[in-house]
Amino acid sequence: METALNLTGNLAIARQKATAKKPSRFFREASTVWAIMCREVSVALKSPSTLAMSLIMPIVMMGMIGGNLTQNMAGGLGFDLGLFMLVGMMINMLFTATSQGVATLVDDNEANFSEEMLIAPVSRLSIVSGKILGSSASALASMIGTLIVGAFMGITLTLGQFAAILALSPLICLSAGALMMIPIGLIKNRKAANMVSIIIAMPQMFLSGAIIPIGNSTGILKVISRIMPMTYSLDLARAAVYNGMPEYGAVVMFNPAVSIAATVAITVACLTVGTFFYARSEKNR
């Protein structure tokens, strides 16, 4: 009799578990993005070299190149080149650091970590999004490093201007990571991935207006600048920083609505294509 009661009780418990409400798909996907993002943040914080580069790069680009440009070529521009470059380098560091973080997907591939993620019952887009957002942790550190270097050069932002850039940073990092996903889906060598991330970042730094104004560019240089995602992210950030300032018309090239639309469109397109290539390459291993 006791055995029968125990069996009945166990069956009731099993039935309750079977009929228990499963987590919604949205909750499952959001949890995946959060878990992968937290892992990437933890990895970034444990990498002293990554944090060191967040200061070294701004010192080289802002302190040396930017300093020379300010002292020798800033006359007649109609706006302060120092503030122009500070915003440009902050966005450039977001792009560069995020791209390098996404490139570590190659390491995950070699360690078979990506294979373990891909067999989970979640969308590939959630996995990629979590990786990109997690990589933005070191990108934000790089942006802070740029602010520190700028302060030593006497270039500062108001609290409101910094808050505006910070609010835009998730979209900017997502745009950078989405662009990097396309070559990552085709490359499985760590050295090649690092080289590609540099190839993607460096031309954008010079041709999208991070340091040198591009408002008067013509011909092929103008065409290239208009197809670079960072051009629109930069212009959007500068629109937020220069809002209400007399230099706005001389610095900002596009209507902010155009910059947002272009950034979102490029991000969605690159994220879709890059996720497809990445999932296909992992499937064909």
C-alpha positions in Angstrom: 0.0 0.0 0.0 2.8 2.4 0.9 4.6 1.6 -2.3 1.5 2.4 -4.3 1.1 5.7 -2.5 4.8 6.6 -3.2 4.4 5.7 -6.8 1.2 7.8 -7.1 3.0 10.7 -5.5 6.0 10.4 -7.8 3.7 10.3 -10.8 1.9 13.4 -9.6 5.2 15.3 -9.2 6.3 14.1 -12.7 3.0 15.3 -14.1 3.4 18.7 -12.5 6.9 19.1 -13.9 5.8 18.1 -17.3 2.9 20.5 -17.3 4.9 23.3 -15.7 5.0 26.4 -17.8 8.2 26.6 -19.8 10.1 29.9 -20.1 9.0 32.0 -23.0 11.2 32.1 -26.1 11.9 35.8 -25.5 13.1 35.1 -22.0 15.3 32.2 -23.2 16.9 34.4 -25.9 17.4 37.3 -23.6 19.0 35.1 -21.0 21.4 33.8 -23.7 22.4 37.3 -24.7 23.0 38.2 -21.1 25.0 35.1 -20.2 27.3 35.5 -23.2 27.7 39.2 -22.6 28.7 38.7 -19.0 31.3 36.1 -20.1 32.8 38.5 -22.5 32.9 41.3 -19.9 34.7 38.9 -17.5 37.2 37.9 -20.1 37.9 41.6 -20.9 38.4 42.6 -17.3 40.9 39.8 -16.9 43.0 41.0 -19.8 45.6 43.6 -18.7 46.8 44.0 -22.2 43.4 45.0 -23.5 43.0 47.6 -20.8 46.5 49.0 -21.5 45.7 49.4 -25.1 42.7 51.5 -24.2 45.2 54.1 -23.1 48.0 53.5 -25.5 45.9 54.0 -28.7 44.3 57.3 -27.6 47.8 58.6 -26.6 49.2 57.7 -30.1 46.2 58.9 -32.1 45.0 61.9 -30.0 48.3 63.0 -28.4 50.7 62.6 -31.4 48.7 62.7 -34.6 45.9 64.9 -33.3 48.3 67.2 -31.5 50.2 67.9 -34.7 47.1 68.5 -36.7 45.7 70.9 -34.1 49.0 72.9 -34.0 49.6 73.0 -37.7 46.4 72.6 -39.7 43.5 73.8 -37.5 43.4 77.4 -38.7 40.4 78.4 -40.8 38.3 75.4 -40.1 35.6 77.4 -38.3 35.4 75.0 -35.4 37.6 73.6 -32.6 39.5 70.7 -34.1 40.3 69.4 -30.6 36.7 68.7 -29.7 36.1 67.4 -33.2 38.9 64.9 -32.8 37.9 63.9 -29.2 34.5 62.8 -30.3 35.9 61.1 -33.4 38.5 59.1 -31.4 35.9 58.1 -28.9 33.7 56.6 -31.6 36.7 55.2 -33.3 37.8 53.4 -30.2 34.3 52.0 -29.8 34.5 50.6 -33.3 38.1 49.3 -33.0 37.8 47.6 -29.6 34.4 46.0 -30.5 35.8 44.7 -33.7 38.8 43.1 -31.9 36.5 41.6 -29.3 34.3 40.0 -32.0 37.5 38.6 -33.6 37.9 36.4 -30.5 35.1 34.2 -32.0 38.0 32.5 -33.7 39.5 31.6 -30.3 36.1 30.3 -29.3 36.0 28.2 -32.4 39.5 26.7 -31.7 38.5 25.9 -28.1 35.2 24.4 -29.3 33.3 26.8 -27.1 31.3 28.2 -30.1 30.3 24.6 -31.0 28.8 24.1 -27.5 26.9 27.4 -27.9 25.5 26.5 -31.3 24.0 23.2 -30.1 21.9 25.1 -27.5 18.3 25.6 -28.4 18.6 29.3 -29.0 18.9 31.5 -32.1 22.3 32.1 -33.6 21.4 35.8 -33.6 21.2 35.9 -29.8 24.6 34.2 -29.6 26.2 36.7 -31.9 24.4 39.7 -30.3 25.6 38.6 -26.8 29.2 38.3 -28.2 29.1 41.8 -29.7 27.5 43.5 -26.7 30.0 41.8 -24.4 32.9 42.9 -26.5 31.7 46.5 -26.0 32.9 46.3 -22.4 36.6 46.8 -23.5 35.3 49.3 -26.1 33.8 51.5 -23.3 37.1 51.3 -21.4 38.9 52.5 -24.5 36.4 55.4 -24.8 37.1 56.4 -21.2 40.9 56.2 -22.0 40.3 58.6 -24.8 38.5 61.0 -22.4 41.5 60.9 -20.0 44.0 61.7 -22.8 41.7 64.5 -24.0 41.6 66.0 -20.5 45.4 66.1 -20.5 45.3 68.0 -23.8 42.8 70.4 -22.4 39.8 69.0 -24.4 36.8 68.0 -22.3 33.1 67.2 -22.7 30.2 68.4 -20.5 28.3 65.8 -18.5 25.4 66.1 -20.9 27.6 65.6 -24.0 29.2 62.5 -22.5 25.8 61.1 -21.5 24.6 61.5 -25.1 27.6 59.6 -26.5 27.1 56.9 -23.8 23.5 56.5 -24.8 24.4 56.0 -28.4 27.3 53.6 -27.6 25.3 50.3 -27.7 24.0 51.1 -31.2 27.5 52.1 -32.3 29.2 49.0 -30.9 26.5 46.8 -32.4 27.2 48.4 -35.8 30.9 47.7 -35.5 30.5 44.2 -34.3 27.9 43.4 -37.0 30.4 44.6 -39.7 33.1 42.4 -38.3 30.9 39.3 -38.2 31.0 39.0 -42.0 34.7 38.3 -42.3 34.6 36.2 -39.1 32.2 33.9 -40.8 34.7 33.3 -43.5 38.0 33.3 -41.5 39.1 30.7 -39.0 42.6 31.8 -38.3 43.4 34.0 -35.4 46.2 35.9 -37.0 44.1 36.6 -40.1 41.1 37.7 -38.0 43.3 40.3 -36.2 44.6 41.6 -39.5 41.1 41.9 -40.9 39.9 43.8 -37.8 42.8 46.3 -38.3 42.1 46.5 -42.0 38.4 47.3 -41.2 39.2 49.8 -38.5 42.1 51.9 -39.9 40.5 53.1 -43.2 37.4 54.1 -41.3 39.4 56.1 -38.8 40.9 58.3 -41.6 38.1 58.2 -44.2 35.0 58.5 -42.0 36.1 61.8 -40.4 37.3 60.6 -37.0 40.4 62.9 -37.1 40.3 64.7 -40.4 37.1 66.5 -41.6 35.6 64.9 -44.7 32.9 67.4 -45.5 34.6 68.6 -48.6 35.7 65.2 -49.9 34.9 64.4 -53.5 35.3 61.6 -56.0 36.2 58.1 -54.8 37.0 59.3 -51.3 33.5 60.7 -50.9 32.0 57.5 -52.2 34.1 55.3 -49.8 33.2 57.6 -46.8 29.5 57.3 -47.5 29.5 53.5 -47.4 31.5 53.2 -44.2 29.3 52.5 -41.1 31.4 54.7 -38.8 30.7 57.8 -40.9 27.1 57.8 -39.8 27.9 56.7 -36.2 30.4 59.6 -36.0 28.0 62.1 -37.5 25.3 61.0 -35.1 27.5 61.4 -32.1 28.7 64.8 -33.2 25.1 65.9 -33.8 24.4 65.0 -30.1 27.6 66.7 -28.9 27.3 69.9 -31.0 23.5 70.3 -30.6 22.8 73.9 -29.9 26.3 75.1 -30.6 27.1 77.6 -33.4 29.6 75.1 -35.0 26.8 72.6 -35.6 26.4 73.4 -39.3 30.1 73.3 -39.9 30.6 69.9 -38.2 27.5 67.8 -38.7 27.0 66.5 -42.3 23.7 64.7 -42.2 20.3 65.0 -40.5 20.4 62.9 -37.3 17.4 60.9 -38.6 19.4 60.0 -41.7 22.4 58.9 -39.6 20.2 56.7 -37.3 18.4 55.2 -40.3 21.7 54.4 -42.1 23.3 53.0 -39.0 20.4 50.7 -38.2 20.1 49.6 -41.8 23.8 48.8 -42.1 23.8 47.0 -38.7 20.7 44.8 -39.5 22.1 43.9 -43.0 25.6 43.1 -41.7 24.3 41.2 -38.6 22.0 39.1 -40.8 24.7 38.2 -43.4 27.4 37.8 -40.8 25.3 35.5 -38.6 24.4 33.4 -41.6 28.1 33.0 -42.6 29.2 32.3 -39.0 26.5 29.6 -38.4 27.2 28.0 -41.8 30.9 27.8 -41.1 30.4 26.2 -37.7 27.9 23.7 -39.2 30.5 22.7 -41.9 33.3 22.0 -39.4 
